[in-house]
Amino acid sequence: MLRSLKIYRLPALASLLTAGLLLSSCDNGFEQLNTNPNALTTPVIPNLLSYSQVKTAGTGYENHRGNLIYAGAMVQHFASLTTYWSGDKYLYNAPYSDAYFETAYGEHVKNVEQIVALTKGNADQVNLYNIARIWRVFVYHRITDLYGDIPYSQAGQGYLSSVFSPKYDKQADIYANMLTELEQAAVALDNTKTGYGAADLIYAGDLTKWKKFAYSMMLRLGMRLTKVDAATAQNYVKKAIAGGVMQSNDDLAKINHAEGNDNTRNLDGNTLRTQEYDAANLKGKANSKLSNTLVNFLKTNNDPRLPYIATLWQGNANPAQEATATDPTKQKGLPNGFDAQTIKSLIPGWGATDSLPAYSEANLNKIASNTAPTVFQSYAEVEYLLAEAALRGWGDGQAALHYNKGVTAAMSMMSLYGGTVSAAAITTYLTAHPYLAAGTTAQQMEQIGTQYWAANFLNSYEAYANWRRTGYPVLTPTNYVGNETAGIIPRRLRYPSTESSKNAAQYNAAIAVQGPDLLTTRMWWDK
């Protein structure tokens, strides 16, 4: 059951603290006696946005389980010989499948719903309201893309409307509303009115960039409908392009991170560092590694991003050894779907001539460092979607141009992580791997979709969603003994087990419409 508590949080990037509870008024002259002078009686709206943004970037708990262990392993960014990496072996682990749902409604949703309720109809707060609407779409689209039908219209309304058992809205209805919200909010932003300023940790209150983000999100969500409703997909893709999407890496939506605590550092990278790799003690015998699917793609194509993404454990243990440890010729990905015993049937020399320390890990000094930004949507992704739109006849017809821009943006993005891919290296790559202008539509779609998947390493939520929509890259499923799917890559995560008891009526109504609450049940846009 989803509840919205009467708590207002005041985050600063260095310290996110709960400011206090609203106090009810008292009778008989005891008001002053019973009032905490240090408590706020009204929420500070900009701080609500800051909190929602920081927590949506990750609390560690749900990112580790939802983004890395499930989505990241299912799309073969990561692999593991341990069984708790459930996505690697298509196992159902209730706490891990539950994690994103529980955290999103407990942390991400409440504050943005509060902003929308407090600012709606206030002409002076038009930018606060409409930026919150855009951000609200981001928050909910990730939840629905992982689970399917979810609480939406009544979510986060426990305090606002005393709705403690919210209904599950159909994903078709959620998408229709999200696209409408983006369309309305983008045009309503007003340069003559104030915004969030520095409290906006993504764009520092830049309305032009928020408008581009809104239309870029519209492009993403519109394209998500290609399998289920091509006409609506085309309509919104064209609207997004006409409205104006991201034009460079300066426009991408991200939160910057810094060393410090769980409110400042990148918790994907920190979780890999502390819970998975622990290079100083494990010395390469980590719980997870990079998948051979990802490493082979980067290595076979001489991708200049490889040293910034992958390293042997020595590079994580000691940055001074990074140059040697990130040598592309030494990188080797771990096969998906095996454990410490079954891997011996695949690699006869396992334990003698071959072992975990020889396999690549995410580079914790570059793309997965504590200070690496969390990217919610990249400009590279936008260009790949524009290439697909052109291929479908919905754009400007210049698929090759957008593909080249996408590759260039994705490789140039390494500068965000302390890496440098030169213009010459990008040109060399594109010369060796040009857009397949003479190829079949399927070949062109595969080329675009595979690059999209590679660009979304560490944003496996989005890579997983786009893979389900397009089928690219072509992944070879695993069939680990005892898996939940008969060797089929899961199509969704299961709802939290508590929903079937604490919100039983709404849960039962949802699965009656969507289908059984299983990893294999396809959601609306994935039919």
Buried (B, 14 or more C-beta within 10 A) or exposed (E): BBBBEEBBBBBBBEEBEEBBBEEEEEEEEEEEEEEEEEEBEEBBBBBBBBBBBBBBBBBBBBBBBBBBBBBBBBBBBBBBBBBBBBBBBBBBBEEBBBBBBBBBBBBBBBBBBBBBBBBEEEEEBBBBBBBBBBBBBBBBBBBBBBBBBBBBEBBBBBBBEEBBBBBBBBBBEBBBBBBEBBBEBBEBBBEEBEBBEEBBBBBEBBBEBBBBBBBBBBBBBBBBBBBBBEEBBBBBBBBBBEBBBBEEBEBBBBBBBEEEEBBBBBBBBBBBBEBBBBBEEBEBBBBBBBBBBBBBBBBEBEBBBBBBBBBBBBBBBEBEBBEEBBBBEBBBBBBBBBBEEBBBEEBEEBEEEBBBBBBBBBBBBBBBBBBBBBBBBBBBBBBBBBBBBBBBEBBEEEBBBBBBBBBBBBBBBBEBBBBEBEEEBBEEBBEEBBBBEEEEEEEBBBBBBBBBBBBBBBBBBBBBBBBBBBBBBEBEBBEBEEBBBEEEBBBBBBBBEBBBEBBEEBBEEBBEEBBEBBBBBBBBBBE
